[in-house]
Amino acid sequence: MELGATIWITLPLAVIALYGIAARRNIVRIMMSLELMAIASITVMGAVSSSWWRPKGEVMGMMVLVAISVESAILIAIATYLALKKESLDIRG
Amino acid sequence: MIVTAALLVLSVLSSLLLEPRRASYLSSALLLLAPAFAYGSIGSLSGGPYTIMGMYAVILPAILSILFFKEKDKFTLFLLTVLTASASLVPASRNLLILIMSLEAVSVTAAALTFYHYKNMRLTLIYAIFSVLAAALMFFGLAIYYSGSLSFSLTKVRVTLSTLIGVELMLAAFIIKLALFPAHFWAVDVYSRSATSVALYLSSTVKAAALFALSIFAFGPLGALLNQGYWELVAVPLVLATATVIVGAVGMISNEELRKILAYSSIAHSGFAALALASPPPLSSAAIAFYALAYSIANSLAFYGCLYSKGEEECSLNELAALRSRPAMVFGFVTAIISLIGIPPTAGFDAKLFSLIALLFGKVPVAFSTVLAIIATVFTAAAAYGYAKLLFASTKPGRSMVRELLPEAIVAVYAFLLIILFFKPLLLTP
């Protein structure tokens, strides 16, 4: 049995997130898209864990959270620099 | 593996606690020593010949950056050392989750390095956004894969629709990480405009780590699916890899700037290594791993030629003539370029040969793989014109350089390593 319903719920999240990361030019929107992608991944892992009682899925969810936090920290550093130097959070600005 | 892990931690600590110049020597020595003890296992990290080869593939180029980056500051040294320690965990990973986490630890945080020297935020942004995009795809692909396969193990692969979608998403993430066409633009910008030692590091160490991750991925889930007849999974990546070789060759021929030529060379090599995905393991995995080793040493020597003659600044072809005054340097540079072209007796020839063998004797239809092999070979031969520009530039008479024993000794050793690897290629699997 596969996780049909869960995957159908998370796919739109993932597509919106990928569009946000690839096409948006505002760094805050990119960070929001990244969080959406993390939520999509963690939802799938959580569903797998509870459906099949596989605790590794929960561990993976935690590790994804840590990795996404590191990425967000780098993006926050870039956003702070842009805000101080260019007074804009737009990448092209 | 415990001694290896301890040495890696010590190298990071020394970069943090000691004065930068001393720390660079001590960290380099500890990093060089660490793979020698990579036997046994800790959790999902496993030692052995493959791991040792992989660790040296990421550490050897990193040593050049750590020892010879020009503005010795503590933070850059710490970042270089900690990234190298993380990168050396990639070839030791025997579990998809650990593999992807260690790879992300290297590639995402490497964005911070691009800020060094030029303080160019645009480069950092480009690198960070592409890394984040690849990481997002990788994590979502891993989650979908896990929902189908119910395991992160490299050997236990259940074939379901979710597994197939997950593997395809992870392959898409690898395409961005390796800068394959059409996601190659970031690499040209980052490799040609950041400081030379950073470009050396990103195009050698980080790329070698990504290639080793691809090698382990090809050994695990992708290989299992290929063995069950799902060759369509690699059809699009193979076409993109061939297109990457074309883009790299055209870029090398049409550019006159040294760093841009090397950036396009790096792109073309990623494409050529990815051609080995056509074959199931162990050939695909071994071919990609050996390609990563040969490429990382040769590419780091080529970039180091630029670092040695001009420092962190942009280096023109004419300035490469300074290498001629130091025989060891010109020997190392010429050997590296010959290896990058793929001419014997250098490891680059074997690497390209194994990649082509993996493509031609893989699971994809013969007509398809033959066409891809012919296109890739023709354009790799054409790219030799781009490398010829570098060769002629380095052998012209130019200003003389002061003798420096350590760089010359290291370059000579690396160059001899490329020649030894031609006679004794390492075809190892995880």
Interface residues (C-beta under 8 A of the other chain):
Chain A: E2 L3 T6 I7 T10 A14 A17 L18 I21 A22 I27 I30 S33 L34 M37 A38 A40 S41 I42 V44 M45 A47 V48 W52 R54 K56 G57 V59 M60 M63 V64 A67 I68 V70 E71 I74 L75 A77 I78 Y81 L82 K85 I91
Chain B: L97 M101 E104 A105 V108 T109 A111 A112 M121 T124 L125 A128 I129 S131 V132 L133 A135 A136 L137 F139 F140 L142 A143 I144 Y146 S147 G148 L150 S151 F152 T160 L161 S162
